[in-house]
Amino acid sequence: MKILLDSHFFYPSVGGVEMMSEGLARAWESQDHRVTVVTDTPRNGHEELRDLEVVRGPSIGKRIRLAQWADVFVRSGNSLKSLPWPVLTGTPHVTIHHRPLAESHMGSVRRLMERGATYLCHNVAVSTAVAETIPGRTITIPNTFRTTFDQPGADEENREGLLLVGRLVSRKGVDVAIEALHHLRNKGVEQTLTICGDGPERETLEAKVRQIGLEDPIRFEGWTSPEELTEKYRTASVTLVPSRKEPFGIVALESIASRCPVVASDVGGLPEAVGDCGILTEPEHPEALADGIEQALRPDVRESLHAAMPEHVDRHRIDCIADEYIDVLHSVANGAEG
């Protein structure tokens, strides 16, 4: 099957969409499908991926020819910019929704168009929470995780401290994690927190840490490479995902693949990402997060969480996820309505 994958965000940019797009493209290629990736992301001096055909910033004519070539057109994201090409060429197409669609309001033409576009294709949502916002026909296929974090041999020895990985923005709830650590200290529970990530809220968060006197147990490490994160997941006691909003929660999956339990907000796609491998808590509630951390540190609870991890990780491996997509793409390419 000839697959054209249009991913506005792609290597060398770093993020969940980029990871999913590259992982799916490689997996489909390994299954003997012919895959071409179209992206507007420039290389910016990085070497091109040698084992994938990537077309960057093509002309209108090139986009049309590629759409005509493909048996199925896959849009990674609901960008209206990529919509005309499968529509003009009549190429069957699938849209992968990584985020919820915003509600349409009177006068919001773009939102109306984005929602209307879901009736022109088959839609795949990365979580039930995302699927519920899409008016067109939709199925759910979860995200995968980077294979570098697949650490089935990681054990309970030499694990200590809490870990938080993510962009330092309000929706990630880093401030809630800081408050939770403060609550634990007031209860006599001493824990460290390592924060890996950067963003516009960093200065504000660092000031908050100083204000409540937690400079020693809380460390801001900035952007952290996947190789460094591999070690941090393997040695942390618990990973925190205290998000206010989260379409899925790849960090939770990465942690679980490294056999590190998760304490996460009960919002969006996080319940599906966490499964039975972590503790879900009320969002924006530091006391609840602190209670969840204490629970996840108990040996009997950790034993139960670890027992659930192998099956959960297997469910989200790239080969499994890619196969589910191929079933959908075959169906769409062959004109099926399901």
C-alpha positions as a Python dict, from the first residue, in 0.01 Angstrom:
ca = {
    (1, 'M'): (0, 0, 0),
    (2, 'K'): (124, 351, -82),
    (3, 'I'): (83, 578, 218),
    (4, 'L'): (130, 955, 217),
    (5, 'L'): (175, 1083, 572),
    (6, 'D'): (133, 1459, 607),
    (7, 'S'): (277, 1572, 940),
    (8, 'H'): (321, 1948, 983),
    (9, 'F'): (547, 1882, 1284),
    (10, 'F'): (823, 1629, 1219),
    (11, 'Y'): (1191, 1551, 1280),
    (12, 'P'): (1410, 1731, 1381),
    (13, 'S'): (1140, 1903, 1585),
    (14, 'V'): (1076, 1720, 1915),
    (15, 'G'): (735, 1637, 2056),
    (16, 'G'): (460, 1378, 2080),
    (17, 'V'): (321, 1437, 1730),
    (18, 'E'): (669, 1415, 1579),
    (19, 'M'): (744, 1094, 1769),
    (20, 'M'): (417, 932, 1661),
    (21, 'S'): (454, 1032, 1296),
    (22, 'E'): (809, 904, 1267),
    (23, 'G'): (732, 585, 1458),
    (24, 'L'): (431, 502, 1242),
    (25, 'A'): (617, 579, 919),
    (26, 'R'): (906, 350, 1016),
    (27, 'A'): (675, 71, 1130),
    (28, 'W'): (472, 85, 806),
    (29, 'E'): (792, 78, 602),
    (30, 'S'): (908, -229, 793),
    (31, 'Q'): (580, -397, 692),
    (32, 'D'): (669, -344, 323),
    (33, 'H'): (435, -51, 264),
    (34, 'R'): (566, 244, 64),
    (35, 'V'): (561, 556, 280),
    (36, 'T'): (631, 918, 193),
    (37, 'V'): (627, 1183, 463),
    (38, 'V'): (534, 1542, 376),
    (39, 'T'): (619, 1812, 630),
    (40, 'D'): (667, 2186, 662),
    (41, 'T'): (934, 2136, 931),
    (42, 'P'): (1278, 2240, 795),
    (43, 'R'): (1591, 2035, 865),
    (44, 'N'): (1766, 2338, 1018),
    (45, 'G'): (2109, 2189, 959),
    (46, 'H'): (2027, 1841, 1084),
    (47, 'E'): (2098, 1539, 867),
    (48, 'E'): (1801, 1404, 678),
    (49, 'L'): (1655, 1070, 786),
    (50, 'R'): (1815, 820, 554),
    (51, 'D'): (1566, 536, 582),
    (52, 'L'): (1249, 740, 520),
    (53, 'E'): (1140, 938, 217),
    (54, 'V'): (1073, 1287, 353),
    (55, 'V'): (956, 1576, 135),
    (56, 'R'): (990, 1914, 305),
    (57, 'G'): (790, 2221, 203),
    (58, 'P'): (678, 2092, -138),
    (59, 'S'): (509, 2310, -398),
    (60, 'I'): (135, 2291, -460),
    (61, 'G'): (198, 2087, -773),
    (62, 'K'): (418, 1841, -584),
    (63, 'R'): (158, 1803, -309),
    (64, 'I'): (-110, 1722, -565),
    (65, 'R'): (110, 1468, -743),
    (66, 'L'): (194, 1298, -415),
    (67, 'A'): (-174, 1283, -319),
    (68, 'Q'): (-255, 1127, -658),
    (69, 'W'): (25, 872, -608),
    (70, 'A'): (-101, 755, -269),
    (71, 'D'): (-354, 481, -201),
    (72, 'V'): (-438, 657, 124),
    (73, 'F'): (-356, 1002, 263),
    (74, 'V'): (-291, 1028, 638),
    (75, 'R'): (-306, 1368, 805),
    (76, 'S'): (-123, 1370, 1139),
    (77, 'G'): (-321, 1651, 1297),
    (78, 'N'): (-630, 1839, 1188),
    (79, 'S'): (-450, 2120, 1006),
    (80, 'L'): (-675, 2278, 744),
    (81, 'K'): (-363, 2347, 536),
    (82, 'S'): (-332, 1980, 441),
    (83, 'L'): (-703, 1920, 379),
    (84, 'P'): (-733, 2040, 15),
    (85, 'W'): (-495, 1783, -134),
    (86, 'P'): (-686, 1461, -62),
    (87, 'V'): (-1015, 1640, -125),
    (88, 'L'): (-905, 1776, -465),
    (89, 'T'): (-755, 1445, -577),
    (90, 'G'): (-1024, 1222, -432),
    (91, 'T'): (-766, 1024, -236),
    (92, 'P'): (-918, 837, 60),
    (93, 'H'): (-786, 993, 375),
    (94, 'V'): (-756, 952, 749),
    (95, 'T'): (-700, 1223, 1009),
    (96, 'I'): (-516, 1148, 1333),
    (97, 'H'): (-638, 1377, 1612),
    (98, 'H'): (-374, 1434, 1879),
    (99, 'R'): (-574, 1699, 2062),
    (100, 'P'): (-941, 1770, 2131),
    (101, 'L'): (-1130, 1981, 1879),
    (102, 'A'): (-1241, 2313, 2015),
    (103, 'E'): (-1613, 2375, 2039),
    (104, 'S'): (-1750, 2587, 1756),
    (105, 'H'): (-1900, 2923, 1845),
    (106, 'M'): (-2092, 3174, 1641),
    (107, 'G'): (-1846, 3366, 1426),
    (108, 'S'): (-1560, 3119, 1472),
    (109, 'V'): (-1521, 3023, 1108),
    (110, 'R'): (-1199, 2827, 1158),
    (111, 'R'): (-1348, 2611, 1431),
    (112, 'L'): (-1656, 2544, 1220),
    (113, 'M'): (-1432, 2441, 930),
    (114, 'E'): (-1217, 2214, 1147),
    (115, 'R'): (-1525, 2038, 1280),
    (116, 'G'): (-1684, 2017, 938),
    (117, 'A'): (-1365, 1863, 796),
    (118, 'T'): (-1416, 1559, 1020),
    (119, 'Y'): (-1710, 1455, 801),
    (120, 'L'): (-1484, 1436, 494),
    (121, 'C'): (-1254, 1161, 625),
    (122, 'H'): (-1211, 875, 866),
    (123, 'N'): (-1091, 1000, 1205),
    (124, 'V'): (-859, 837, 1456),
    (125, 'A'): (-835, 985, 1807),
    (126, 'V'): (-549, 910, 2047),
    (127, 'S'): (-785, 881, 2343),
    (128, 'T'): (-1154, 857, 2427),
    (129, 'A'): (-1139, 1211, 2564),
    (130, 'V'): (-1024, 1337, 2224),
    (131, 'A'): (-1272, 1118, 2034),
    (132, 'E'): (-1564, 1267, 2225),
    (133, 'T'): (-1488, 1611, 2076),
    (134, 'I'): (-1492, 1494, 1712),
    (135, 'P'): (-1830, 1507, 1534),
    (136, 'G'): (-1733, 1288, 1237),
    (137, 'R'): (-1697, 907, 1241),
    (138, 'T'): (-1412, 827, 1478),
    (139, 'I'): (-1227, 533, 1628),
    (140, 'T'): (-967, 541, 1906),
    (141, 'I'): (-612, 410, 1870),
    (142, 'P'): (-380, 507, 2157),
    (143, 'N'): (-34, 655, 2129),
    (144, 'T'): (286, 458, 2152),
    (145, 'F'): (615, 544, 2325),
    (146, 'R'): (975, 571, 2213),
    (147, 'T'): (1150, 235, 2222),
    (148, 'T'): (1444, 381, 2413),
    (149, 'F'): (1218, 383, 2721),
    (150, 'D'): (1127, 15, 2689),
    (151, 'Q'): (1310, -114, 2996),
    (152, 'P'): (1145, -438, 3110),
    (153, 'G'): (1450, -526, 3316),
    (154, 'A'): (1431, -214, 3533),
    (155, 'D'): (1375, -320, 3894),
    (156, 'E'): (1291, -169, 4231),
    (157, 'E'): (1648, -141, 4351),
    (158, 'N'): (1820, 197, 4364),
    (159, 'R'): (1500, 389, 4302),
    (160, 'E'): (1451, 713, 4489),
    (161, 'G'): (1280, 1048, 4450),
    (162, 'L'): (1000, 1184, 4236),
    (163, 'L'): (1027, 1276, 3869),
    (164, 'L'): (829, 1522, 3656),
    (165, 'V'): (887, 1549, 3281),
    (166, 'G'): (722, 1810, 3061),
    (167, 'R'): (707, 2159, 2923),
    (168, 'L'): (689, 2421, 3198),
    (169, 'V'): (351, 2567, 3114),
    (170, 'S'): (41, 2609, 3327),
    (171, 'R'): (-153, 2313, 3186),
    (172, 'K'): (119, 2070, 3300),
    (173, 'G'): (44, 2147, 3666),
    (174, 'V'): (406, 2172, 3784),
    (175, 'D'): (294, 2420, 4051),
    (176, 'V'): (58, 2154, 4187),
    (177, 'A'): (349, 1911, 4219),
    (178, 'I'): (553, 2172, 4410),
    (179, 'E'): (265, 2231, 4650),
    (180, 'A'): (223, 1854, 4692),
    (181, 'L'): (587, 1822, 4795),
    (182, 'H'): (531, 2102, 5046),
    (183, 'H'): (234, 1909, 5192),
    (184, 'L'): (445, 1592, 5218),
    (185, 'R'): (721, 1778, 5403),
    (186, 'N'): (467, 1923, 5647),
    (187, 'K'): (357, 1564, 5719),
    (188, 'G'): (715, 1456, 5780),
    (189, 'V'): (749, 1273, 5446),
    (190, 'E'): (1082, 1368, 5286),
    (191, 'Q'): (1103, 1334, 4908),
    (192, 'T'): (1305, 1495, 4632),
    (193, 'L'): (1155, 1613, 4303),
    (194, 'T'): (1351, 1634, 3978),
    (195, 'I'): (1184, 1848, 3710),
    (196, 'C'): (1298, 1782, 3352),
    (197, 'G'): (1176, 2034, 3098),
    (198, 'D'): (1176, 2401, 3017),
    (199, 'G'): (925, 2667, 2924),
    (200, 'P'): (785, 3013, 2993),
    (201, 'E'): (678, 2930, 3351),
    (202, 'R'): (1024, 2827, 3471),
    (203, 'E'): (1118, 3152, 3645),
    (204, 'T'): (780, 3172, 3818),
    (205, 'L'): (807, 2812, 3936),
    (206, 'E'): (1162, 2858, 4061),
    (207, 'A'): (1049, 3165, 4254),
    (208, 'K'): (767, 2961, 4408),
    (209, 'V'): (1014, 2696, 4520),
    (210, 'R'): (1231, 2961, 4687),
    (211, 'Q'): (929, 3121, 4849),
    (212, 'I'): (825, 2800, 5028),
    (213, 'G'): (1182, 2695, 5107),
    (214, 'L'): (1213, 2384, 4890),
    (215, 'E'): (1534, 2472, 4703),
    (216, 'D'): (1716, 2163, 4835),
    (217, 'P'): (1466, 1885, 4750),
    (218, 'I'): (1348, 2032, 4416),
    (219, 'R'): (1584, 2045, 4118),
    (220, 'F'): (1514, 2204, 3780),
    (221, 'E'): (1724, 2030, 3516),
    (222, 'G'): (1591, 2196, 3201),
    (223, 'W'): (1558, 2017, 2871),
    (224, 'T'): (1673, 1656, 2906),
    (225, 'S'): (1771, 1424, 2621),
    (226, 'P'): (1594, 1089, 2575),
    (227, 'E'): (1914, 913, 2675),
    (228, 'E'): (1926, 1103, 3004),
    (229, 'L'): (1554, 1047, 3062),
    (230, 'T'): (1603, 674, 3018),
    (231, 'E'): (1821, 670, 3327),
    (232, 'K'): (1590, 900, 3524),
    (233, 'Y'): (1283, 683, 3459),
    (234, 'R'): (1485, 377, 3559),
    (235, 'T'): (1593, 526, 3893),
    (236, 'A'): (1291, 734, 4003),
    (237, 'S'): (1042, 598, 4257),
    (238, 'V'): (740, 768, 4103),
    (239, 'T'): (672, 986, 3799),
    (240, 'L'): (423, 1269, 3847),
    (241, 'V'): (188, 1384, 3572),
    (242, 'P'): (-28, 1649, 3748),
    (243, 'S'): (-167, 1803, 3428),
    (244, 'R'): (-470, 2028, 3420),
    (245, 'K'): (-536, 1916, 3062),
    (246, 'E'): (-386, 1622, 2872),
    (247, 'P'): (-512, 1470, 2545),
    (248, 'F'): (-323, 1146, 2614),
    (249, 'G'): (-10, 1146, 2832),
    (250, 'I'): (297, 998, 2663),
    (251, 'V'): (515, 1074, 2967),
    (252, 'A'): (301, 834, 3169),
    (253, 'L'): (360, 560, 2910),
    (254, 'E'): (733, 629, 2899),
    (255, 'S'): (752, 592, 3275),
    (256, 'I'): (547, 273, 3282),
    (257, 'A'): (761, 122, 3003),
    (258, 'S'): (1054, 186, 3237),
    (259, 'R'): (865, 11, 3519),
    (260, 'C'): (824, 332, 3717),
    (261, 'P'): (475, 381, 3868),
    (262, 'V'): (283, 700, 3789),
    (263, 'V'): (69, 939, 3992),
    (264, 'A'): (-138, 1144, 3750),
    (265, 'S'): (-439, 1373, 3728),
    (266, 'D'): (-767, 1207, 3643),
    (267, 'V'): (-820, 1422, 3333),
    (268, 'G'): (-837, 1383, 2955),
    (269, 'G'): (-655, 1081, 2817),
    (270, 'L'): (-444, 1016, 3128),
    (271, 'P'): (-667, 737, 3267),
    (272, 'E'): (-610, 542, 2944),
    (273, 'A'): (-237, 617, 2936),
    (274, 'V'): (-193, 513, 3300),
    (275, 'G'): (-428, 213, 3306),
    (276, 'D'): (-378, 5, 3620),
    (277, 'C'): (-11, 105, 3643),
    (278, 'G'): (-51, 417, 3853),
    (279, 'I'): (-265, 625, 4085),
    (280, 'L'): (-515, 882, 3951),
    (281, 'T'): (-588, 1189, 4162),
    (282, 'E'): (-814, 1492, 4153),
    (283, 'P'): (-660, 1760, 3927),
    (284, 'E'): (-543, 2095, 4068),
    (285, 'H'): (-550, 1946, 4418),
    (286, 'P'): (-204, 1932, 4583),
    (287, 'E'): (-330, 1742, 4887),
    (288, 'A'): (-479, 1471, 4667),
    (289, 'L'): (-155, 1448, 4468),
    (290, 'A'): (43, 1417, 4791),
    (291, 'D'): (-188, 1138, 4910),
    (292, 'G'): (-144, 962, 4575),
    (293, 'I'): (234, 983, 4607),
    (294, 'E'): (225, 828, 4953),
    (295, 'Q'): (4, 551, 4822),
    (296, 'A'): (233, 482, 4524),
    (297, 'L'): (533, 451, 4759),
    (298, 'R'): (374, 168, 4959),
    (299, 'P'): (534, -171, 4879),
    (300, 'D'): (202, -357, 4850),
    (301, 'V'): (61, -96, 4610),
    (302, 'R'): (378, -92, 4401),
    (303, 'E'): (363, -470, 4367),
    (304, 'S'): (11, -444, 4224),
    (305, 'L'): (106, -160, 3988),
    (306, 'H'): (410, -348, 3860),
    (307, 'A'): (202, -659, 3794),
    (308, 'A'): (-15, -462, 3551),
    (309, 'M'): (273, -308, 3356),
    (310, 'P'): (377, -581, 3107),
    (311, 'E'): (33, -616, 2949),
    (312, 'H'): (-17, -239, 2940),
    (313, 'V'): (320, -182, 2774),
    (314, 'D'): (256, -456, 2518),
    (315, 'R'): (-74, -289, 2427),
    (316, 'H'): (109, 33, 2339),
    (317, 'R'): (414, -98, 2154),
    (318, 'I'): (464, 59, 1811),
    (319, 'D'): (411, -269, 1622),
    (320, 'C'): (71, -317, 1784),
    (321, 'I'): (-34, 43, 1722),
    (322, 'A'): (94, 40, 1362),
    (323, 'D'): (-103, -279, 1289),
    (324, 'E'): (-423, -117, 1412),
    (325, 'Y'): (-362, 179, 1184),
    (326, 'I'): (-291, -47, 886),
    (327, 'D'): (-626, -221, 937),
    (328, 'V'): (-793, 120, 920),
    (329, 'L'): (-590, 234, 619),
    (330, 'H'): (-667, -84, 424),
    (331, 'S'): (-1036, -39, 498),
    (332, 'V'): (-1032, 326, 390),
    (333, 'A'): (-824, 260, 76),
    (334, 'N'): (-1066, -13, -26),
    (335, 'G'): (-1366, 215, 16),
    (336, 'A'): (-1514, 57, 329),
    (337, 'E'): (-1732, 274, 548),
    (338, 'G'): (-1628, 134, 886),
}
